[in-house]
Amino acid sequence: MSRADTADASEETTPFGGAPTGQTASFAGTATREAAPLDGVPRQRAEPPAAAATPAAAPASAAAPAPASAAIRLFQPARIRPWRLLPGPRSTPFTFVYTLLLVATSLFAEHADPELVHALLQSSSTDVEHLAQAPLAVLVASALWIAGGMTSAYAIAFLLVLTALERRAGALRTAAVFFGGHAVATLATELPVGAAVALGHLPADSLRRLDYGISFGVMTCTGALAGLLPAWARWPLLAGVTWFAVSNLLVSGDPVSDSGHFLALILGTLAWPLLRRPRAPRPKPIVSARC
């Protein structure tokens, strides 16, 4: 075989015995021309996108797992915050300020001259004579003292009940419930005493009986708070306080004050519809910007 024939054979066959190199190039050119769109021929099928260009959807099993902190929060018990049982200057301003006043008057009553303390208590008493002379002044002054001091049951109930009520109803509603119950229960118990003295059923010194303290207001707020609690806490609280008031009324030797406690509790339950209304939102401060 001559060199020309050898060269022609090498050009017609591939090194591995496949198709000739010239035919491969012609086939590639033909495929390229077939893939390219032809001018003047309508409705040609578009070339499908490459598989690598289409991002595959991630399978559900490959989704990112939830963070461990979220799973921990699901099984984390509720934090107990006992300090919320006590008043604070920002969360419960009415109860906080009122508590400071009661602490001051209680310390004064414990360490001051007994004769001076007795004179102040007598002038603050909501008896019939003082109510006839200056009703508003004695109603306010009588609520600045704690009968029995800071360690009495009503002092402890004052802290717990008024703090819980103010957190749910607000400062204005809590103050209205407290002083409203204190005033109504006082007038409802003292006016019958004056009528009984006028009719001769009670002695004249009953017009000057010593009557002061925060117990009427505390009982009213307790009855009001029961209406804002869930059912599992409302009815046990109401049943326990009612039993306390009724038992004292039947056993105690001061029917005037004990009947006032029971009446104050009823007044608190009558305030449920007013306290359950949603509070109006606080107005936002208007900020004026200078141009």
VOGU-3710 file (C-alpha; in Angstrom, 3 decimals, decimal comma):
1> msradtadas> 0,000/0,000/0,000  1,311/3,391/-0,888  1,705/6,354/1,420  -1,308/8,113/-0,147  -3,508/5,114/0,399  -2,305/4,885/4,018  -3,082/8,553/4,628  -6,556/8,151/3,112  -7,237/5,173/5,347  -6,084/7,030/8,445
11> eettpfggap> -8,410/9,867/7,664  -11,383/7,541/7,136  -11,033/5,521/10,378  -10,619/6,512/14,000  -7,808/5,260/16,135  -10,237/2,979/18,076  -11,998/1,519/15,103  -15,102/3,699/15,350  -16,722/5,906/12,778  -14,512/7,921/10,520
21> tgqtasfagt> -13,440/11,308/11,801  -14,854/13,108/8,845  -18,220/11,449/9,247  -18,275/12,374/12,973  -17,718/16,014/12,191  -20,440/15,931/9,549  -22,865/14,288/11,989  -22,119/16,960/14,618  -22,737/19,708/12,106  -26,002/18,106/11,057
31> atreaapldg> -27,177/17,824/14,727  -26,361/21,465/15,298  -28,333/22,517/12,250  -31,285/20,369/13,304  -31,270/21,841/16,826  -31,185/25,412/15,544  -34,605/26,897/14,583  -35,319/27,244/10,882  -36,303/30,575/9,459  -39,799/30,772/8,020
41> vprqraeppa> -41,095/27,550/9,637  -43,794/28,320/12,257  -44,594/26,440/15,521  -41,229/24,896/16,020  -40,716/22,960/19,263  -38,486/24,837/21,648  -35,459/23,144/23,036  -36,102/21,787/26,568  -34,007/23,427/29,245  -30,966/21,675/30,433
51> aaatpaaapa> -31,369/19,405/33,420  -28,641/21,189/35,289  -30,354/24,588/34,833  -33,573/23,467/36,542  -33,078/23,378/40,285  -34,540/20,221/41,736  -37,026/20,660/44,543  -35,604/19,637/47,839  -37,287/16,518/49,205  -39,376/16,791/52,334
61> saaapapasa> -36,910/14,659/54,238  -34,120/17,115/53,459  -35,966/20,098/55,004  -34,055/22,045/57,603  -34,798/20,702/61,080  -36,485/22,952/63,630  -34,069/24,698/65,949  -33,439/22,973/69,232  -34,477/26,064/71,205  -38,051/25,841/69,840
71> airlfqpari> -38,364/22,240/70,991  -37,001/23,154/74,390  -39,555/25,952/74,771  -42,398/23,521/74,137  -41,452/21,423/77,148  -40,191/24,240/79,353  -42,511/24,848/82,353  -43,995/28,284/82,945  -41,751/30,534/84,960  -43,003/31,334/88,434
81> rpwrllpgpr> -42,657/35,033/89,227  -43,677/35,550/92,860  -42,749/39,236/92,780  -45,820/39,879/90,617  -47,961/39,220/93,700  -46,680/42,457/95,219  -47,331/46,006/93,983  -44,843/47,956/91,911  -44,521/51,652/91,054  -45,047/51,099/87,317
91> stpftfvytl> -47,325/48,060/87,086  -49,665/48,927/90,000  -49,130/52,592/90,927  -52,347/52,998/92,948  -51,691/49,986/95,186  -48,008/50,868/95,513  -48,588/54,463/96,671  -51,476/53,452/98,905  -49,315/50,771/100,529  -46,622/53,335/101,347
101> llvatslfae> -49,244/55,548/103,031  -50,564/52,645/105,093  -47,059/51,632/106,135  -46,349/55,199/107,268  -49,559/55,514/109,304  -49,078/52,048/110,804  -45,547/52,854/111,919  -46,778/56,143/113,361  -49,580/54,404/115,255  -47,124/51,871/116,667
111> hadpelvhal> -44,372/54,217/117,806  -46,087/57,568/118,460  -47,666/58,764/121,692  -50,738/56,590/122,417  -52,883/59,583/123,406  -52,049/61,375/120,149  -52,784/58,233/118,155  -56,135/57,775/119,894  -57,081/61,391/119,210  -56,224/61,014/115,505
121> lqssstdveh> -58,159/57,780/115,230  -61,153/59,316/116,951  -61,139/62,284/114,593  -60,864/59,911/111,606  -63,721/57,687/112,762  -66,717/57,304/110,456  -69,269/57,427/113,262  -72,617/59,109/112,897  -71,495/62,424/114,399  -68,464/62,806/112,131
131> laqaplavlv> -70,433/61,714/109,074  -73,025/64,376/109,840  -70,335/67,073/110,177  -67,761/66,274/107,462  -68,697/63,076/105,591  -66,136/63,299/102,785  -63,201/64,124/105,057  -63,807/61,277/107,497  -64,477/58,765/104,710  -61,035/59,502/103,277
141> asalwiaggm> -59,252/59,779/106,640  -60,673/56,526/107,980  -59,198/54,616/105,026  -55,641/55,701/105,952  -55,447/53,434/108,997  -55,267/49,657/109,399  -57,173/48,183/112,323  -54,730/45,688/113,799  -51,566/47,001/112,170  -49,511/45,799/109,227
151> tsayaiafll> -49,566/42,157/110,344  -53,351/41,838/110,340  -55,210/39,625/107,876  -56,748/42,614/106,116  -53,316/44,185/105,566  -52,034/41,039/103,847  -55,251/40,735/101,842  -54,869/44,379/100,818  -51,483/43,688/99,189  -52,505/40,520/97,375
161> vltalerrag> -56,052/41,426/96,340  -55,507/45,005/95,206  -52,326/44,090/93,326  -54,113/41,323/91,421  -57,146/43,514/90,754  -55,121/46,470/89,506  -53,110/44,279/87,133  -56,372/43,171/85,532  -58,629/46,230/85,819  -56,246/49,187/85,980
171> alrtaavffg> -55,547/51,836/88,604  -58,659/53,991/88,105  -61,113/51,107/88,280  -59,378/49,623/91,302  -59,502/52,955/93,141  -63,181/53,382/92,238  -64,048/49,888/93,493  -62,101/50,319/96,735  -63,366/53,758/97,752  -66,845/53,108/96,377
181> ghavatlate> -67,228/49,976/98,477  -65,677/51,682/101,490  -68,084/54,633/101,293  -71,274/52,714/100,480  -70,715/50,023/103,112  -69,878/52,647/105,734  -72,989/54,716/105,059  -75,167/51,610/104,855  -74,076/50,487/108,323  -73,842/53,820/110,148
191> lpvgaavalg> -77,115/55,365/109,014  -79,182/52,553/110,612  -77,241/53,179/113,836  -78,304/56,826/113,797  -81,895/55,818/113,110  -81,824/53,277/115,971  -80,467/55,927/118,369  -83,157/58,371/117,285  -85,844/55,723/117,922  -84,417/54,860/121,338
201> hlpadslrrl> -83,244/51,333/120,476  -79,555/52,152/121,001  -77,801/54,385/123,562  -76,559/57,852/122,581  -72,886/56,871/122,821  -73,418/54,668/119,750  -73,219/57,864/117,690  -69,528/58,121/118,612  -68,406/54,525/118,137  -64,840/54,157/116,841
211> dygisfgvmt> -64,949/53,006/113,228  -61,958/53,155/110,873  -59,892/50,886/108,649  -59,596/49,443/105,153  -61,611/46,263/105,652  -64,711/47,413/103,716  -62,625/48,375/100,701  -60,633/45,131/100,820  -63,798/43,016/100,916  -65,252/44,943/97,974
221> ctgalagllp> -62,091/44,455/95,927  -62,047/40,752/96,812  -65,551/40,291/95,468  -64,644/42,267/92,341  -61,450/40,274/91,766  -63,366/36,992/91,828  -65,237/38,049/88,697  -61,979/38,516/86,749  -60,453/35,148/87,647  -61,002/31,854/85,793
231> awarwpllag> -63,790/29,618/87,052  -61,454/27,203/88,861  -60,191/30,080/91,057  -63,280/32,310/91,124  -65,734/30,088/92,942  -63,369/28,723/95,638  -62,270/32,282/96,434  -65,837/33,558/96,551  -67,004/30,615/98,653  -64,171/31,008/101,164
241> vtwfavsnll> -64,615/34,758/101,608  -68,415/34,374/101,887  -68,004/31,726/104,589  -65,592/34,027/106,449  -67,996/36,982/106,327  -71,105/34,999/107,282  -69,392/33,151/110,133  -68,120/36,429/111,609  -71,580/37,940/111,282  -73,140/35,051/113,204
251> vsgdpvsdsg> -70,474/34,676/115,882  -68,765/38,051/116,359  -69,989/40,662/118,814  -69,768/43,588/116,350  -72,752/43,144/114,006  -72,343/46,625/112,501  -68,853/46,009/111,100  -69,515/42,375/110,187  -72,671/43,234/108,297  -70,669/45,901/106,480
261> hflalilgtl> -68,095/43,289/105,431  -70,790/41,054/103,981  -72,401/43,988/102,187  -69,042/45,099/100,789  -68,476/41,619/99,355  -71,848/41,784/97,585  -70,982/45,223/96,204  -67,802/43,788/94,717  -69,697/41,062/92,872  -72,108/43,673/91,500
271> awpllrrpra> -69,146/45,410/89,842  -68,352/42,423/87,593  -70,088/43,792/84,460  -68,214/47,093/84,751  -64,818/45,501/85,300  -65,181/42,991/82,475  -65,465/45,714/79,875  -62,235/46,166/77,929  -60,147/49,113/78,967  -59,685/51,971/76,540
281> prpkpivsar> -56,197/52,023/74,972  -53,795/54,632/76,218  -53,486/57,625/73,878  -50,155/57,802/72,113  -48,123/60,979/72,686  -48,140/63,408/69,790  -44,615/64,189/68,636  -44,228/67,329/66,554  -41,164/67,597/64,344  -39,771/70,960/63,333
291> c> -39,077/71,527/59,661
//
